[in-house]
């Protein structure tokens, strides 16, 4: 059965053919497994620790970062005996042994699911990994690191003092937003200022707008783009005011009631809209622009992107 969904926990114990997709250059790695979810976790663990057996994939992972790789199901397989045959079929379809299109090194599919590894193979892999481990460093000493420890300290202090991630990102455009979220959630750079509780810190109101300007924005029928140009603030600020996320203490008599009713009665997402969102994300649309287009929060867009919600809405691909 052809699929295309991103591998998640629902695929535990399921057999099939999968692909690792680089979202920047669309190169693929094709493989097969008797447990798709477990195999994905094994790949990610090896890649994060710079110990993956496929050096082409490892180098690309190191260059672009985890956020630009997704693990997708090509098809589910019910008969274990067909795994190797179907893997070979898809390797040829995608031409993944051609370095212009893929990362596979061995042109022949050789699925070893369920077969014990030979002792000499274990020793060979162990020796290879030992060599790589010596080269692996963390923090700014890692040659792949974009940030210095001083920069990370600055980022953590600004987060702790309530700065918005999007405002901080303007000063660090050489990294992606997901890196800042990882720092905030203590998933990376854990050794820098570990005493700061970034997850529970409150954001401060850095708005340059006064109360009268906020009221004007709430009452205005201008587009978000026009309001941005008029008040010289970001789209996020305008969108949050319009949706009542910020400046909740400002009362705008009947206008506030009007907007409250609009928010309460707004159309929720349906399958068609979620599919549109996923298609646009796959095409590289900016997530913030999607929050404005569909009047939902950034956390909702990220949850849709990572298939944490609306898991049944899939982009059908080969």
HELIX and SHEET records of a PDB file:
HELIX    1   1 UNK A    9  UNK A   11  5                                   3    
HELIX    2   2 UNK A   36  UNK A   48  1                                  13    
HELIX    3   3 UNK A   55  UNK A   64  1                                  10    
HELIX    4   4 UNK A   66  UNK A   68  5                                   3    
HELIX    5   5 UNK A   80  UNK A   82  5                                   3    
HELIX    6   6 UNK A   83  UNK A   94  1                                  12    
HELIX    7   7 UNK A  119  UNK A  135  1                                  17    
HELIX    8   8 UNK A  139  UNK A  141  5                                   3    
HELIX    9   9 UNK A  149  UNK A  160  1                                  12    
HELIX   10  10 UNK A  165  UNK A  169  1                                   5    
HELIX   11  11 UNK A  177  UNK A  184  1                                   8    
HELIX   12  12 UNK A  211  UNK A  219  1                                   9    
HELIX   13  13 UNK A  224  UNK A  231  1                                   8    
HELIX   14  14 UNK A  235  UNK A  243  1                                   9    
HELIX   15  15 UNK A  253  UNK A  264  1                                  12    
HELIX   16  16 UNK A  271  UNK A  282  1                                  12    
HELIX   17  17 UNK A  287  UNK A  294  1                                   8    
HELIX   18  18 UNK A  298  UNK A  305  1                                   8    
SHEET    1   A 3 UNK A  28  UNK A  33  0                                        
SHEET    2   A 3 UNK A  16  UNK A  22 -1                                        
SHEET    3   A 3 UNK A  69  UNK A  76 -1                                        
END                                                                             
